[in-house]
Amino acid sequence: MAKPVKVFADLSIQSKAGEIKVQNEQDGSLVLDFPNRQSFNSFTQIPLPFKPSLKAIGKTNAALLEQRQPVIVRVAHEDWIVLGRNSKAAIKYFKIAPSYLKQQLTWKTALYVAGALLGVLLGYFAIKKES
């Protein structure tokens, strides 16, 4: 059986977009503090050995919650991602999605997005016409 692990950190990383701080709060939460969106975007460009997904986020959140080790990603003093504090991860998808989609966007993905938007619009007009 695995032993619980607590992460303690006090680290500053200097980048072109500003200083990124990794530290612990008083309650033991591990905080990754980005000074602005550009520093967060530069961090997200690091290639990951796995594909980020909702399932991976859920598993990570469950594991951190079980170990009672909250992890918070802050950008410009605003919490964008909070994992391990509640049973559901708190994520501001509209702030994170643009940087992720910019890296992953292909013609195939763009066609899926355009098709989904077209389907929503057609559905909206069909419902509006009936009522």
C-alpha positions, 0 to 999 in steps of 0.5 A: 500500500502506498504511503501518503506524500506531501509536497513542499516547495519554494521555487521561483522560475524566471522566464521571459514572461515573468517570474513563476512561483511554486510554493505552499500556502498555510493550509498545505496547498501547492500553488503554481503562481503565474504572473500573467497569461503569457507565462501560463501559455509558455508553460503549456507549450512543454510537451507532455508524455500523455494527452490531457483529457477530462478523464485524466483531470478527474483521475488526478483530482481524485488522487490528490483529494485522497492524499489531501494534497490540493494543487492550485494554478493561479494566473494573475492572482486568480485561481484557474485550476483547483485540484484535490480540494473537492470531489470535482475539479474546479477549472476555468475552461474558457481561460485554459482552452484557447492556449491548448487549442492553439497548440492542438488545432488541426484542420480536422479539429477545426472542421469538427468545431465548425460542424458542431457550431453549424449543428447548434445553429440549425437546431436553434433555428428549427426550435425557434421556427416551431415555437 
